[in-house]
Structure formats: structure tokens, C-alpha cells
């Protein structure tokens, strides 16, 4: 996925933040993060990043399906 975005978008992701109000908490270990939650200096679309499911496993967050 990282190879499919522009160099400008890659750089923006290094300082991007996430709007916690747009996160859907499914369980304490699982969240849904829509692309709209990503706050960056450039705009990302669903086709750029897509929505992600993150799970807390072994003391770290991982993107899962």
C-alpha cells in the first residue's frame, strides 16, 4: 500500500495524526479507523489509504483484516 501513494503523501504520513472522535472502538483491543480520521497536510481518499481495523496484540497496534 505504501508504494502506491505519492512521495508528498508519504512525507505527510510521517507527521499525520488521528482524530480520536472519528475512531470506532469495537472492543478494548480492536478499533476501526476510517480514512477520514487521518489528519495530514495533504488529503487522502479511501482509494489511497482505505479504512483500517487495528488490533492491540503483544503490546503493540497492528493493522488487521
N, C-alpha and C positions, 0 to 999 in steps of 0.2 A: 504494500500500500504506500509506503514512504517513497518509493521510486516513482510513483505515478503523480506526485504533486510537484508544483513548480519550485525552483530554488527560493523564490520570495516567500512562498508558503512554508517551506521547511524552516527558514530563518524565523518566521513569525511564530512557529510552534515552540521554539526554544524559550520564548517569553510569554506564551499564552497562559491564560488562567481559565478556570471553570466557574461558571455561575452556579453556586450550590442550590439556588431556588429552582433551577431547571432540571435538577437531578431527581430521578425517581428511585427511592430506596425500596427494594423488594424484600430484602432481609438485611440484618446487620452485616452480612458478608457479601451481598450482591446488590449492585446498583445498575440502573440504566442511565446512560449519558447520551442524550441526543446531540447532534452536531450543533444545534442552537445554543447549547450550554458553553461552547468553546468561545472564549473572548480573546481575540488576537488582533493584531494591527492590519490583517487582511481578512477578507471574508472567505469562509469555507462553505461549500454546499454539501448536500447529502452525498453526491457522487464523489466529492473529494475525500471526505473522511467517513461519512456514514455515522449512524448511531452505534454505540458500543455497549456491551454488557461487561462490567468489571466485577471480578470476584477477588476477595481477600483470601489468599492461600499462602500458608507458610510465611507469615509476617510480611507480605508484600501484595500489591494490587496487580492483577493480570487481566488483560482483555480476553474474554472467553466468548464462545457462541452458545 
